[in-house]
Amino acid sequence: MPTTTMRAWTYMQSGLPSQTIVLDDEASAPSAADLGPDELLIAVNYVAMNSGFTTMMRSLPPQPYSLPHIYNRQKRLGVPEFEFSGRILAVGSAIPSTRPDLQPSTLVLGCCAAKRVFVEGKGALAEQVIAPAAQLIPLLSPYTVTTQDETSGPEPAAPISLLEASGLSACGCTAVQVLDLTKLIAGDKVFVNGGSTSVGMLIIQVARHVLGRTGTIVASGTDASLIRSIGADEVVDYTVQHPLHEYLRTHHADRPFGAIIDCVGVTELYTHCEPYLAFGKPFINLGAMTAKPTFWGLLSFVWNQHMVPLWPVLLGGVPRGYQFYSARPNRETLGRVMRLVESGELKMVVDSVWDMRDARKAYERMESKRAKGKVIVRVQE
């Protein structure tokens, strides 16, 4: 039976998420009447925390891109996070014809639309959420082929649990899309900074799939055994080998990398990369973990992302390409992610799981920057 209220974590101001979020046991619940033609209403089971969202919450108030709130200074209220897994409750009018794989009761993984989260303040850390069909995919592929003898047996098992699937949409799409950007091929060499972050671990696994066993993956992190277990050939402990760029210059200038993927956002890694990044090869930054947790700190970081690659080489600029990349989750990429999962080449590494009422503790784990893999909140079983 439809409900008009739900449990949701909300926040009204910037600051440490563990200190600013409040649990509302009677938040207004979305309904089928709120759906656009290509949207779905989802009962959320698990939410995967995202480091980028944690950084934004520390620096910006909720609904940061809502113009009425910017100009009129109205009271802002937001539900955080955007990656989740759950069960479809209702579908928009266009879904039966455009996405027949998405039906009521289907288990899905996906993420909220940016407009819903950053303009309307309607994120995923709640019992129900609205999400676009373009950013959802069934947990179990509807195209699984069964033989005549199998049709009367039990349904095929999902390749991954709802818990693990909750962090695969945005991060999984990031891993696949960023490896496409690098144009790496079998046998190449890549460096992943932040190899123990949730997205870093997925990137290492996708890179291993792309490079094959002849390629070389070097990653930074403090848990060498974990990072090696998912495909890295060499692990550099950045707390010991400091500064990291000096270590890379000393040990990898003889055979420079074919790409560097920074999941943290260490500017010095780029400004010193000429000796250890091959000419014409890309430096791609995904992270903002080094940004100061203030509005001006975040603004300075964003400004730096745009200005660093524009600085002329003749005036001291870096003669290597630079790009700050943010994933664009879509059905095609989600399909590629799930095929890698189904083939056993990609798995989600889970750092910790917290009950809905312990979301503050989950954010404390995120704020500590010690998480190795995804921090996940269990909203409901």
SETIKOL-137635 format. One record per residue: x, y, z of N, C-alpha, C in turn. Coordinates in steps of 0.05 Angstrom, whole numbers, plus 5000, padded with zeros to 4 digits. Example, Ala and Ser with C-alpha at 12.3 -4.5 7.8 and 13.67 -1.06 7.14 Angstrom:
BEGIN
526448865156524649105156526449345156;525749555142527349795143525850015157;
***
This chain:
BEGIN
501749765000500050005000501850255000;501250454982502950694981502950845008;505150955015505451115040506051405033;505251585050505751865045508251965060;509251805078511651885093513751665092;516251735098518451545098520651645116;522551475121524951555136526951665116;528251895122530252015105532152175122;534752165114536652335127536752605111;536652825125536653085113538853265125;539453475110541353675121540553955111;541154155127540354435120542654625118;545054535123547354725121549854565114;551954705105554454575100555854505126;557754325124559354245148559853945147;561053845167561553555169558953405167;558553225148556053085145555252935171;557152825185556552675210555352865231;555653125228554653315248552253465237;551753465211549653635200547153475192;547353215188545053065179543153005202;540552995196538452935216536652725205;535852525221534052325212531152415215;529652425193526852505194525252245190;523752165211522151925209519551965195;518852215189516352265175516752465152;518852415137519352575113517252515092;516752715075514752675054515852485033;514252275027515052065008514152134980;515852074960514952114932512851914925;511351964904509251774896509351744866;507751554856507651504827506651754812;505051914825504052164812506352364807;508552334821510852524817512652444794;512152214782514052104762513652244735;516052294722515952374694515752134677;515252164651514851924633517151724634;519651814638521951634637523151594665;521551634686522551604713521251364727;522551274749521451054764521651114794;519751004809519751024838520950774849;522950814866524550584877524350574907;523950324918524250284946527250214951;528650384965531550364968532250154989;534049974982535149785001537849865012;539649944994542350025003543150284989;544650445003545850684992548850674995;550350724974553250734975554251024978;555851074998556851345003558951414982;559051674974560851764953562651984965;565251954961567052154972566652434961;565952444935565352704923563052844936;561052694944558752814957559452904985;561152744999562052825025563553095024;565253125004566753375000564853604995;562853554978560953774971559253854996;558453655012556853715036558353885055;560953845057562654005075562954295066;562654335039563254595028560754755020;558654615012556254755001553754675016;551854855018549254785030547654595011;545454475021543854315003542654474980;541854344959540754474935542554704926;545154664922546954884916546355014889;545054864870544554984844541555064840;540155094862537355184861537355484861;536555604838536755894835534956044856;532455954861530856104881532256114908;533655894915534955894941537456074941;538756084918541156254916540456554919;538356634905537656914904535857004927;534156834936532256914957533056814985;535156654986536156555012534056415028;532356255014530356105028531655885044;530155775062531155555078531555315060;533955195060534654975043534354715058;533654505044533454235056534154035035;535953845041536753655022537053375033;536553175017537152895023539752825008;541852735021544452685008544552424993;546752394978547652154963545952094938;547151924921545751864896546151584885;547951424896548251144887546650954905;545150774893543450594909542750334895;541550154909540249924897537549894911;535649764897533049734909531049594891;528549634896526349494881524449704870;523649654845521849844831518949824843;517850054850515150074860513150154838;513950344822512250444801513950554778;512750564754514250664730512750884716;514251054702513051274687511551164662;510051344650508351254628509851144603;512351234599513851154575515350894580;515750814605517450584611516550324598;513950244599513249984587514049954558;514250164543515050144515517950184511;519150364527522050434522523950254538;523050164562524849994579523249764591;522449574574520849344585522349174605;524949214607526549064627526149184655;524949424657524449554683521549534690;520749344706517949304714517649314744;515249374754514849364783515849104795;517149124818518348904833521048824823;522048924801524748864791526848984809;528948824816531148934832533049074813;533949314821535549484804537849604819;539849704804541949874816542050124798;542850344810542950594794543550834811;543051064799543551314814541551524807;541151714824539251934820540252124798;538352264786539052474767540352714782;542352834769543653064782541753284789;539753334772537853554777536253494803;535453244806533853174830535553224855;538153154854539853174878540753454883;541853584863543253844868541454084864;539154054851537354284848534954254867;533854004868531453964885532053844912;534553754917535353654943534153384949;533553224929532252964933534152734926;535852674945537852464942536852184950;538752004952538151714955538051614984;538951775004539151675031536351685044;534551535033531751535042530451265034;528151215044526850955039525750935011;525151164998524151174971525551394955;525951354929527251554913526151534884;526251754870525651754842528151764826;528451604805530851594789530151554759;531851654741531251634712531951354702;530451254683530950994671533650974659;534651204648537251204635539551144654;539051164680541151114699540550874717;538950694707538150454722538650204704;539249984717539449724703538649504722;537249294712536449074729538848934741;538548844765540648684778541148424763;538948304754539148054738538348114710;540248064691539748124663537247984653;535448124640533047994629533547824604;536047844595536747704570538247444576;538247354601539647104607538346874592;539946724578538946504562538646254579;536346124577535945874592535145654572;535845414578535145184562532345094569;531244914553528444824559528344674586;530544534593530544394618530644584642;531844824637532245014660529845184665;528045204646525745384649523945314672;523845054679522044964701523544974728;526145034728527745034752527645304766;529245334786529345594801530445814783;529646064789530646294774533646314777;535046404756537946434758538746634780;540846584794541746754815542947014804;542547234818543747484810546747474812;548247604795551147584795552447724819;550947894832552048054854549648114873;550248154899548148214918547248504915;544848554926543848834927545749014942;546948914963548849074979551149154962;552448964948554849034932554049204908;551649154897550849294873550349594878;549849664902549149944908551350144900;553850054899556050234893557150204865;555750064848556850004821555950204799;553950364804552850524782554750754775;554950964792556751184785559651104785;560550954805563350874806564050674784;562250494779562750304757562950434730;561050624725561150774700563650944698;564551054720566951214721569351034712;569550804723571750624717571850554688;569550474677569450394649570050634630;568750864636569051094618571851214619;573051214643575751334645577751154631;577450894631579250724616578950754586;576450814578576050884549577551134542;577551334560578951584555581951554552;583051374567585951334566586951214540;585151064526585850924502588150724506;588350614530590350414536589650154521;591650004515591349744502592949534516;592549284509593949064522596949114522;598149064546601049094548601949374558;600149574559600849834568601249844598;602050084608602650124636601150364646;599850334670598250554681598750584711;598450834720598750884749596050984759;595050864781592550944794593151054821;592751314825593151434851590551414867;590751304891588351254907587250974901;589050774900588150504892586350374912;586250474937584550344957581850494960;581450704944578750834945576850644930;574250684934572350514921572550524890;572750774879573050794850575750694841;577850734857580450644850580550344846;579250204864579249904863577749814838;575649944830574249874806575949934781;577350154782579050234759581250024755;582449934777584549734775583449484762;581149404770579949154758579249184729;578149414721577549464693580149484677;582149614689584749644675585949364671;585749184690586848914686585348774663;582748824661581248704639582248824612;582749084611583649214587586549134579;588349144599591149104594591948804591;590248634602591048354602593248304622;594348064622596547994640599148104632;599348204607601948324598602248614606;600048744614600149024622601149054651;601849304658602849354685601149564698;600149494722598549684738600049744763;600650004767601850104792599750264806;599450234832597450374847598550474874;597550684884598250784911596250694931;597150644956595350554977596850435000;595550405022596850305046596250005051;594449885037593749605040594649455015;597249385015598449264991597148994983;596548835003595448564997592648584985;591048774994588348814983588548914955;590249114950590449234923591649044903;593548884912594648674894592548464888;590848404907588848184903586848254881;586448504875584548584854585848644828;588548614826589848634800592248814797;593048964818595349134816597948964816;599949054800602548914799604449024820;604149284825605949424844604249614861;604749624887603349804904605349984918;604850244917606650444929605250554954;606450524977605350635001606050935002;604151104997604651394995605351515022;604851375044605551485070608551445076;609751245062612551195065614151325042;613251295018614551414995613451694990;614451885005613452155004615752344999;615552534979613152574962612952364941;610552294934609952074915611152134888;611052384879612152444852615152394850;616552424872619452364872619952064869;618351904882618651614880618051534851;615951644839615251564812617451654792;618551884796620751984779623151794780;623851714805626151544809625751264798;623351144801622950864795621550814768;620351024756618750964732619451154708;621451314710622251494688623451334665;624551094670625750934649623650814631;621250764642618950664626616550814635;616051054624613851224634611051094630;609151184645606451084644605051164618;603151004609601551074586599051234594;598651254620596451414631596751424661;595851644673595651674702592851744709;591651604727588851654736589051714766;588351964773588452054800585652064813;585251884832582651864845582452044870;584652184876584852344900584752644894;586352734875586453014868588953144878;591353024873593853124882595153284860;595053554862596053724840598953674834;600653634855603453594851604153354834;602353154835602752914819602752984789;601153184782601053274754603253464747;603753664764605653864758608553754755;609053514767611653394765611753144747;609653104731609352844717610852814692;612153014682613552994656615452754654;617152704675619052474673617652204672;615352174686614251904689611551864674;610652064658608352024641609252074612;608851874595609751884568608552124553;610052234534609152464519606652394503;604652574504602152534489600152354504;600852264528599152094544597652254565;595252164573593452334590593952304620;593552524633593252524662590352594668;588852414681586052444686585552454716;584352674725583752704753580752654758;580152494778577352434785576652534812;578652604829578152654857578352944865;576953014887577153274899577653254929;578953024937579352974966581353164979;582953304963584853494974583753774976;581353824966580154094968579654164997;580154415004579554505031576454505035;575554405058572654375063571154625069;571454825051569955075053568955155025;567155345024566155434998568455534981;570155704993572355824977574455614971;574755424989576755204984575855044960;573254974958572254824935572454984910;571755244912571855424889574655444878;576655464897579455474889580255214875;579354984885580054734873578954714844;576354794841575154784814576554974795;577255214805578755404788581455284779;582755154798585355034792585154814771;582954664772582554454752582354564724;581254804721580954924695583455064686;584955184705587255344698589855184693;590254974709592754824707593354734679;591454604665592154514638592454734617;591554974624591655204605594255354607;595855304627598255454631600355384610;601355584595603155524573605755394582;606755204566609255064573611555264574;611555464557613755654557613855814583;611655824597611555974622611555784646;612455534642612755354664610455144666;608755144646606554944646607554664641;605854474645606654184642606054094614;608053984600607653894573606253624571;604153594586602553344586599553424588;597853274574595053334575593753274603;591753434609590453414636587453434632;585953274647583053284645581853214672;579953374681578353304705575753184694;575252934703573052784691570952714712;568452744705566252654722564552464705;563852234716562452024701559752114692;558851994670556152034660554751764658;553551674680552251414680550051394659;550051184644548051134624547550834620;545450774606544750494603546950324590;548150434569550250284555552550214573;553550414588555850364605555050184628;552650224639551750044661551649754651;550849714626550849444615553649324613;555549494606558349394605559349324633;558649484652559349434680558249164689;555749114684554448864692555548624678;556348654653557548434638560248354651;561748564660564348504673563848364700;561648444714560948314739560148024733;558547974713557547704707559847524698;561947634686564147474677566247434699;565747554722567547514745570047694744;570047894726572348074724572148324740;569848374752569348614768567748544792;568648644815567148604840567348854857;565348894874565349124892566649044918;568649204926569949154952568549334972;567449204993565949355013567649405038;567849655046569349725070567749665095;565249755096563549725120560649765112;558849655129555949685125554749785150;553049985148551750115171548750115168;547350075190544450095190543550385185;541150415176540050675170540450875193;539850795217540050975239542951045247;544850905235547650955240549051105217;547551245201548751385178550851585187;550551705210552651895220555351755223;555251505233557751345236558951285208;557151235189558151185162559651425151;558451665157559851905148562451955163;562451885188564951905203567151745190;566351505181568251335166569251465141;567451595126568151735102569951975108;569352115129570852355136573752285145;574052045156576751955165578651905142;577451865118579051795093580651545097;579751365114581151115118579650875106;577350935094575750715082577250585059;577150315058578350165036576050025022;574950145001572550044988570150214995;567750114989565350264993564250255021;563450485031561950505056558950505049;557450325060554650285051552750305075;550450425070548350445090546050255082;545250085100542949915096540450065103;538850145083536450295088534250115097;533849895083531949695091532649435076;532049205088532648955076531048905051;
***
